[in-house]
Amino acid sequence: MDIILQIFAGLCSGVISGMGFGGGMVLIPILTLVLGFDQKAAQGMNLLYFIPTALAALWVHFKNKNIDIKLACAIAAYGVAGASAGAMLAYKISAPLLRRMFAILIIIMGANELYRIYKK
């Protein structure tokens, strides 16, 4: 049963990642709530998972000329700095607090999407 859930988690988060929405929104809850992983372990696995899926999506978007290289490089430079700071912060925060913070982020993002749909 775990292998089926792992395949499902990978496929769903891969499709969502390919569309540019961030597969971690699917992968992390499945890893923590369904498969029983610790929040920090799930986030670490999500980051490792992100590398090949991002490269695949990047190649397709690059091929279709959907990327402003100059802007992407500038954003990436600040993203690396932010990711480093976030990783150091996550190391110091307890797993239960990190889980609550992630849940709040998902709720805020979901509420924002519902608001945007309702607004139209």
N, C-alpha and C positions, 0 to 999 in steps of 0.2 A: 504493500500500500504506500509506503514512504516513497518508493521510486516513482510511482504514478504522480504523487503530489509534487515531487521534485521536477519531473518533466513538465507538469502543468505550470508550476511557478516559473520555470525557465522560459517556456513558450509565451506565457502571458506577459511577463515583464520584458521579454525580448521584443514583442510586438509594440508594446507601449514605449520602450526605449527607442525603437526605430522611428517612431512618430515624433520623438523629441519631448515626450512628456515626463520622462524619468521613471524607469522601471522599478526603482526602489520603493515607490509608493505601493506597489503590489508585492514585490519580493520580500521586503522586510516584515510586513504583517504575516505573510505566509510562514516565513522562517521562525518568527517568534510565537505567534498564536497557534499555528497548526503543527509545526514540526518541533516546537519547544526549545529553540535556541535562545541563548541570552541576547539581550538587545545589542550589546557591544559586538558580539560575535556575528550577529546578523548584519550589522552595519559594515563590519569589516569584510564579510563575504560579498555584500552588495558592492562595495568599492572595487574588489577584485573582479567581480562579474562585469562591472561597468566598463572595464578597459576593452575587452574584445567586442562587446556589443556597441560601444561608442565608436570604435574604429570602423566597424562594418557600416553603421549608419553614416558616419562621416564620409566614407568613400562614396556612398550613393549620393549624398547631398553635394559633395565636391564635384562628382561627375556631372550632376545636373545643374552645376553653376549656381547653387543656392547659398553660397558662402562668400561673405566679404572678408577676404583674408586679413587685411589690415586691421579691421575692427575685431575680428575673432582673436587675433594675436594679442591685442591690447586687453581684451576681456579675459583671455586665458592667463595672462601674466598676473592680473589682480585675483583671478580665481585660484591660482596656485597659492598665493599669499593667504587668501581667505581659507582655503582648504587646510593649509598647515595650521593656522590659528584654530580652526574648528576641530581638527584632530587632537591638538593639544588640550583644548577645552573638554572634548569628549572623554579623554583619558582621565581627567580629574573629576568628572561628574559621575555619580553613582548610576548603575544600570537602570534602576527603577525611575529615577528622575529623567534620565535620557529617554526612556520609553514614554513617559508622560509628555515630555517636550515634543517628541515625534508625533504622538497622538494629537496634540494640540495643533501642530502644523498641518496634519492631514485634515482635521476638522475645519481649520481656517481656509485651506485651499478648496475643500469641498463646498463650504458656504459661499466662497467667492464665485465659484463656478455656477452654483445655483442662482446666486444673485444676478450674474451676467445673463443667464438664460431667462430668468424672470423679467429682467429689464428689457429684453428684446420683445 
